[in-house]
Every structure is written in C-alpha cells, then in structure tokens.
C-alpha cells in the first residue's frame, strides 16, 4: 500500500458499510432489548443520526488535510508526541477488536456449520486469509468491496423479507413509550454495532477527491442504519421482546427460522452464514490495512505491506484469550466502553477544536496586517 493507490467515493462507501456490518449485527436486537423493551427502532435511529454527524466531522477533517494520513493529521494538530501515543493506543485497540470479532465469528461457525472443526483452525483460516488479502492493496480491496456490496445487498433484503411472512408486527407495539433517560442510556449500546468506521480517518487519504469525504461517511452510516432498522424490526416481529432477550445471536436464529414452502432451498442458514462470513471478512480486512498504513506512517516506511503480517500473531493471541462467549463480550464491552469514545468522539473533537483555533488565529493575524 502506498500513496499512489486511490479509492473512489463509492468504493469508500462500500468499504465503510461492510466494515461496520460485522459481528455486531448478530447480537444487536438482544443488546437493544436489554437496554429497553420498547422503541428499539428509535434507539437505532438516534444512534445513526449521531454517528452520521460524527462521520461528517471525519469527512471535514479529511477535506482540510487532503493527502495527509491520520498520523500526520494528529502530528499537525495535537503535536507529534501525542500522535505517537494515540496511534499506538489505536493500533492496540483495533487489534483487540479484530481478535475478539474473529473469535465470535469462529464460535458461530463452529456451533452452526463446523461442530467437529477445532476452533483454532477456523481462527487461523480467517486470520491468514485476511493477512494475505491485506497485502494485495487498497485498490483491490475497493474493487472487492464494490462487488460484494452489489451482490450482498439484494440477497440480504430478499432473505430477511422472507422472514416477514409469519411475523407478528403487533410485537413492535407500543411505540413512543421510551423515556428520554432510557433513550440516552440505550443509544451508546448501538455504537458497538457501528464500530470500525473511524478507519475512514486513515483510509480517507486515498480518496481521489478529498472533498467527497464529507458525503461518503454519512452515506455509509445511513445505509447501515437502514439495514439495522430493517433487521431489528423483523427480528422483534418474529420473536417478540421476551424471546429475543434470551437468544445469544437473534439475527442468526431469524435466518434459521426462515421457511419457504415448496422452495428448492430447504435451509437458508447456509446462505445467511455465507453472506455473514464475507461481512466479517470485510470488517477485518480494512482494519488490518488501516493498522498497516498507520504503522507505516509512524515508522516512516514507504512500503507497509509487511505490517499486515506482523499483526497476525497478536490478533491470534487476542482471539484465543477469552475462555467462553461470556468472557468475549465482557472484554469487548470493557474495550469499547473506554477506548471506543476516545477514538470515536474525543480525538476527532480535539482535532476539530485545534482546526478552529488555528483558523481563528490566522484570521486575527490577517486582520492585524
């Protein structure tokens, strides 16, 4: 990967969209019901609006520093020592997320499709495939993301629409019963399912037109918000709040429940699992590339492909660290609770404040002269 590689606005949209739709989609309905048994659609919508605003801020930062990498932007705005500290923490944070998400991925596949396969083999297969894919470059990633997006979108819509036939939409009632306090408490639970789109700040330097960044981020968040609204609505209509609450991965159970009379496809689980495998792979691959780009900027290396391989042992160790499913979500919750807001909100806000202060200072200097 080098600065000569470029991505179109549509490629960034597809990469960002697939990046966000990873393992979080499996448990999102349950997480929302744990926070509030009513108006979960309003929680998703509120979270999506907040993150769309954040994504616009990301785009604004990228447009103000065309061709500059994330580390360079941090160095210019927050000083180089702070840039090194924040970049190192970010790399560790992303490695933890990649490892835990791959472990969830392996647990789901082992429980549903490959019960006799050792979980270590499933984890290694994903890590090594992603490590190889990360070395192929961003332009390859962009073309692959476009292909997957155009294939997966209609198939996903059709598949989940089939679950509506025997759903009871009265399970969504009552509406507008959630209090403001409950909404404020519940919205942060949605953010985990959007985690990853902060990689836009790293990959944004490869945009053909940096000004497009102000549109690509919000567009990606809007698409994912619509998808989550659709899947959450169908899941609750199908199972109801109480049953959804006791399901570990409600979305997976929803796919298993799809029954098409007289259809040549008897079980939709294999199709749903195949789509989800590609989705998880596309949430892992851009993050692996983003870490490689960031490491290359920190070390001053012109070629950073080999950093993709350097991460793999750490990702594997992180994936093998949790002892069970509960332990995975405990670590994931703790990591996203403390480091998520730092990189999702705090760091971009500080960059924005510094940009504003420098802009104001320049105006004062010009007026005095």
C-alpha positions, 0 to 999 in steps of 0.5 A, a space after each residue: 500500500 502506498 500513496 499512489 493507490 486511490 479509492 473512489 467515493 463509492 468504493 469508500 462507501 462500500 468499504 465503510 458499510 461492510 466494515 461496520 456490518 460485522 459481528 455486531 449485527 448478530 447480537 444487536 436486537 438482544 443488546 437493544 432489548 436489554 437496554 429497553 423493551 420498547 422503541 428499539 427502532 428509535 434507539 437505532 435511529 438516534 444512534 445513526 443520526 449521531 454517528 452520521 454527524 460524527 462521520 461528517 466531522 471525519 469527512 471535514 477533517 479529511 477535506 482540510 488535510 487532503 493527502 495527509 494520513 491520520 498520523 500526520 493529521 494528529 502530528 499537525 494538530 495535537 503535536 507529534 508526541 501525542 500522535 505517537 501515543 494515540 496511534 499506538 493506543 489505536 493500533 492496540 485497540 483495533 487489534 483487540 477488536 479484530 481478535 475478539 470479532 474473529 473469535 465470535 465469528 469462529 464460535 458461530 461457525 463452529 456451533 452452526 456449520 463446523 461442530 467437529 472443526 477445532 476452533 483454532 483452525 477456523 481462527 487461523 483460516 480467517 486470520 491468514 486469509 485476511 493477512 494475505 488479502 491485506 497485502 494485495 492493496 487498497 485498490 483491490 480491496 475497493 474493487 472487492 468491496 464494490 462487488 460484494 456490496 452489489 451482490 450482498 445487498 439484494 440477497 440480504 433484503 430478499 432473505 430477511 423479507 422472507 422472514 416477514 411472512 409469519 411475523 407478528 408486527 403487533 410485537 413492535 407495539 407500543 411505540 413512543 413509550 421510551 423515556 428520554 433517560 432510557 433513550 440516552 442510556 440505550 443509544 451508546 449500546 448501538 455504537 458497538 454495532 457501528 464500530 470500525 468506521 473511524 478507519 475512514 480517518 486513515 483510509 480517507 487519504 486515498 480518496 481521489 477527491 478529498 472533498 467527497 469525504 464529507 458525503 461518503 461517511 454519512 452515506 455509509 452510516 445511513 445505509 447501515 442504519 437502514 439495514 439495522 432498522 430493517 433487521 431489528 424490526 423483523 427480528 422483534 416481529 418474529 420473536 417478540 421482546 421476551 424471546 429475543 432477550 434470551 437468544 445469544 445471536 437473534 439475527 442468526 436464529 431469524 435466518 434459521 427460522 426462515 421457511 419457504 414452502 415448496 422452495 428448492 432451498 430447504 435451509 437458508 442458514 447456509 446462505 445467511 452464514 455465507 453472506 455473514 462470513 464475507 461481512 466479517 471478512 470485510 470488517 477485518 480486512 480494512 482494519 488490518 490495512 488501516 493498522 498497516 498504513 498507520 504503522 507505516 506512517 509512524 515508522 516512516 516506511 514507504 512500503 507497509 505491506 509487511 505490517 499486515 503480517 506482523 499483526 497476525 500473531 497478536 490478533 491470534 493471541 487476542 482471539 484465543 484469550 477469552 475462555 467462553 462467549 461470556 468472557 468475549 463480550 465482557 472484554 469487548 464491552 470493557 474495550 469499547 466502553 473506554 477506548 471506543 469514545 476516545 477514538 470515536 468522539 474525543 480525538 476527532 473533537 480535539 482535532 476539530 477544536 485545534 482546526 478552529 483555533 488555528 483558523 481563528 488565529 490566522 484570521 486575527 493575524 490577517 486582520 492585524 496586517 
